[in-house]
């Protein structure tokens, strides 16, 4: 039936990683702290760690240099800590990180409001530039988002109105 079937052993490079001695990632699997046989460069001086730094469970050590401007905090920080318990190759790592980004955005707006600063969402989201260069998709997104918010508001109002008031006498 399939006359054009290719024998994998005839493909150049097929099975090159079958031998662990020939696998380029193999030394990384058995690397221990202090060993540097997998790299031929001098490691940069380790940055002082004064804040919590989340690190992949697939790495033995912390990166030599890391960001310190936004340490994990609040609900988004808890989600990030959960995410870093899982391998970087699993949804258990990436989905909580994406959720943490959204939660962090809400936390930022709430923090601004608590400190008396009303955030300019349109400017921060880049809507002025989108209005200038990408108007139709922006209008569509705003209309759909507004309709969804209105439907949610109307739905909640309908549920609240439909619920019987325990203070009201049923005899009337």
CORUR-V740747 format. One record per residue. N is the residue number from 1. RES is the residue in one letter. D_CENTER is the distance of its C-alpha to the mean C-alpha in whole Angstrom. Layout:
BEGIN
n: [N N]
res: [RES RES]
d_center: [D_CENTER D_CENTER]
END
This chain:
BEGIN
n: [1 2 3 4 5 6 7 8 9 10 11 12 13 14 15 16 17 18 19 20 21 22 23 24 25 26 27 28 29 30 31 32 33 34 35 36 37 38 39 40 41 42 43 44 45 46 47 48 49 50 51 52 53 54 55 56 57 58 59 60 61 62 63 64 65 66 67 68 69 70 71 72 73 74 75 76 77 78 79 80 81 82 83 84 85 86 87 88 89 90 91 92 93 94 95 96 97 98 99 100 101 102 103 104 105 106 107 108 109 110 111 112 113 114 115 116 117 118 119 120 121 122 123 124 125 126 127 128 129 130 131 132 133 134 135 136 137 138 139 140 141 142 143 144 145 146 147 148 149 150 151 152 153 154 155 156 157 158 159 160 161 162 163 164 165 166 167 168 169 170 171 172]
res: [X X X X X X X X X X X X X X X X X X X X X X X X X X X X X X X X X X X X X X X X X X X X X X X X X X X X X X X X X X X X X X X X X X X X X X X X X X X X X X X X X X X X X X X X X X X X X X X X X X X X X X X X X X X X X X X X X X X X X X X X X X X X X X X X X X X X X X X X X X X X X X X X X X X X X X X X X X X X X X X X X X X X X X X X X X X X]
d_center: [47 44 46 44 42 41 41 38 40 42 38 38 36 35 35 34 32 34 36 33 36 35 31 29 26 29 30 26 26 29 28 29 29 31 32 31 33 30 30 32 31 31 28 28 29 26 25 26 23 24 20 18 16 13 14 14 16 18 19 22 22 20 19 22 21 18 16 18 17 14 15 13 15 15 14 10 12 13 10 8 12 12 9 11 14 13 14 12 13 13 10 11 8 6 6 6 3 3 6 6 6 8 10 10 12 14 15 16 18 20 20 22 24 25 26 28 26 26 23 24 21 23 23 19 18 21 23 26 25 24 27 29 28 26 28 28 25 24 27 26 22 24 27 24 22 25 27 24 24 28 28 26 29 32 31 30 33 35 34 35 38 39 39 42 43 45 47 48 52 52 55 55]
END
